[in-house]
């Protein structure tokens, strides 16, 4: 059945569908989406942004750990040829589970649950469902995942969304300590050979630890206030870009390896967030 589904999508490939599904597969890139959510957190609503971010990072980190199972991607197993997509950095043995399905389901479900008692809930749920479907189909279309990879990713994203919904509704004051515990659990994973095939587990661990440290900084040292003025949001964007650029330039010249990838993400994410929040507070923007 799985092979038949993949071959169906391989048979309908054409330049128009390449662009269509290429757009939706881009929406499922974990680090791109995490960046967008951080912008939501910093520029709009701190509470909603934080909740979606923790849901996403928890789900994505768990999926990254499961990549150690080592299932060959469909194109690598010669089930179907890869579509018009760059597969050089995907990792041929990283098929199960789908990171894109995990990412988009955790965002759409995790971002919708806080509104379940409000009138916008049906609209958000419908839009989220369509987005989940299209991103998931895009991975089948390009031949980089089996349907079971997609289903596993959707399950992880859904479970993470429900878990954080319970935490926020029942034990809100302990949420940062729970996230810190999850982040610390990623450290032993860095020493598992099967997970060292690429630098993804190192990047996710660094991002988890950096965000966890920042959230404690924001809660106990320099609070972040929601931004309500558009001009102030513009100022915040310029500050974020400037800080990230200053930190990125020297880090870019470090040698490429897993440890360096960890250091780069940790300093870039944590340093940018802490410095930006401090400046927002000092300049009252």
N, C-alpha and C positions, 0 to 999 in steps of 0.2 A: 504493500500500500504506500509506504513512504517513498519508494523509488518511483512509483507511478505518479505520485503528486509532483515530485521534483522534475520528472521528465515532461510533465504537462507544462510546467512553467518554462522549462528550457525550450520547448517547442514554440512558445508564443513570444519569445524574445524579439524585440525590434527596437530601433533607435528611440521611438517615442516612449515606449514603456521603460527603456533604460533611464531616460531623464525623469520620468514620473516616479519610478521606484527608487531611483538614485537619490531623489530629494527626501523621500521618507526614510531611507536607510541612514541618511545623514542625521536626521532628527533623533536617531537612537544611539548616537555616539556618546559614550558615557562621560568623557571629560568635557565635551562641548556642552552637554546638558547640565552637568554639575556647575559649570561656569555660569550658565544662564540662571540657574537657581540661586547662585551666590549673588548675582546682580539683583534678582528679585528680593533677596534677603536684605541687601544693603540699600536699595533704592526705593522699595515700596513697603512691604509688610514683613516685619521681622519675625513674627510668630509663625505665619504661614510658610514663609521661606525656610525657616529653621526646620519645621516639621517635614516638609517635602525633602529637604536636603538630607536629613538623618535617615529618612525612609529609603531614599535612593542609594546613599553610600552603604547602608547596611546590606541591602539586597545585592548591590553590585559586587561588594567585597565577597559575599558568600558565593556568588556565581563564579567569581575569579578563582576562588579556592577550589571549586568543583571542576574547573578546567583541567586539574591534574589527573582526572580520569583518563584523558588522552584519546578521546574519540576522534577519528579522522573526519575532516569535513567532507561533504559529498564530492566536491571537485577533486580533493586529494585522494579519495577512494575510487576515482574514475566512475562514479555513479552518473554524474552529469558534468559537462565542462563548466568552468566558472563563467559567470556573465561578465558584462562590461564594467568591471570593478577591480580596483587594485587589491590584490590578495597578498601582497608581499609581507605586510606586517600583521596579518591575521593570526598566523600560527596554524599550521595544517592540522595539528592534533588538538585544537581548542574548540571543537564543534559543540560539545555538551558542557553546560547548557548555553542557551543563547543570551549573550550579554545585552543585545539590543532589546529583546523581548522583556528581559528583567528590568532594564532601564525604563522603557516607556510605560510598562504596566505599573511600576512602583510610583512613577510620577503622576500618571493619570488617575490611578486609584487613590494613592496617598494624598494627592492634591484635591480630590473630589470629596473624600470622606468628611473633612471639616465642615462641609456645607450641606450635609445630609438632611438637615431640618430647615433648609432655606429654599426659596422658590427657584434659585438658580441651579439647584442640584440636578434636575432632569436634563438641563441643557449641558452642564458640565459632564455629566455621566455619558450622554450621547456622543458628544464631541470626543471625549476620552476613549470611548469604545471604538469609534471609527479610526482614531489615530493609532490605537493599539493594533487593530486589524491590519492597517496599511503598512505599518513598520514591520510587523511580523511577516506579512506576505512578501515584503521586499527582500527579506533574507532567504526565503524559499526561491524567489525569482532569480536571484543571483547565484544560487546553488552553494551557499556557504553554511547552511544549516539544514538538518533534517526536521520534519514536523515535530518529532518528540523533543528535540532541542528547544524548539519554540515553546512547546507546552510546559516544559520544565522551567524555562525562564519566566513564563507568565505566572506559574505557581509560586515561584520565589518572590516575584514582585508583589503578588497579591498577599502572600503571608507576611511579608515585611510591612506592607501598608496596614494590615489588620493589627499586627503587633504594635506598631507605633501609635495607632489609633487608641488602643487600650492603654498604652503607657501615658499618652497625653491626657486621656480622659480620667484615668484612675490614679496614677502616681506621677503627676506632672513634675513635682519638685525633685524627683530622683532621675529624671530623663537624661541629664548630662552625665551622671555617674554610670548609667546603663550604657550610654554610647561610648564613654571612655573605656569601659570594660570590654566592649566589642572591639574597639580600636586596638587595645592592648593584645587581644587574642590574635591579631594579624601578625604580630612579631614572630612567633614560632613558625608561621607559614613561610617566612622568608628563607628558612633553612631546609625546606623540603625540595629535594632535587627536581621532582616532576613539575613544580611550580616555578622553577627558575629558567624555563625555556625562553621566556621573554621577560621584560621588565614590568609587566602589568601588575603583578602582585606587589612589587616594590612601590609602584606609583600609588596603588590603592591604599596600601598601609600608610604611606607618607601622608596622603590626603586625609585619611581618617584621623591620624594622630594630630595633624596640623589643625583641622577643623575642631577637633575635641579640645585642644589647648586653647584655641581662639574663643570658643564658646564660654569657657571658664573665665578667660580674660574679660570678655564682654559682660559677663554676669557680675563679676566681683570687683573689677578694676575700672574699666571705662565702658559705661553703658552706651549702646547704640539706640538712637531714637528713630522712629519711622520718619521718613522724609515725605512731606506733603506738598512742597513747592517744586514746580518743574525746573525753575532756575537752579535751585539747590541740587536737584538730581543731576543736572548737567555738570555742576561743579564737582559732584561726587564722581561722576564718570571720568572726568579729566584727572582727578586725583588718583583714582584707581589705575588708570592707564599709565600715568607717570611713575607711580610706585612700582607697578609690575615691570615696567620697562627698565627702571634703574636696577631692580633686583635680577632681572633676567640676563642682562648683558654680561656680567662677569660669570654667571652660572653657565652660560651657553658655551664657554670655552673650556669647560671641564671635559676630561675624557669620557667617552661613552661606555658605561657599564651599569649593572643593576644598582650598585651602591650609590653611584653618582645620580642615577635617576631618582632614587629615594631622597637624597639630599636636595636635589633641585626642586622637586615637588614640595617637600616639607618647607623649605625656606621661601619658595615663591608663594605658596598658598598661605602659610601661616604669617609670613612677614608682611605680605600685602594686606591681609585682613586686619592685622593688629595696627600697622602703621596708618592705614586708611581710616579705621574707626577712631584712632587717636586724633587725627587731623580733623575729622568730622566734628568731634567733640570740642576741640580747641577753637575752631572757627564757627561753631554753632550752625552747621549746615546739615 
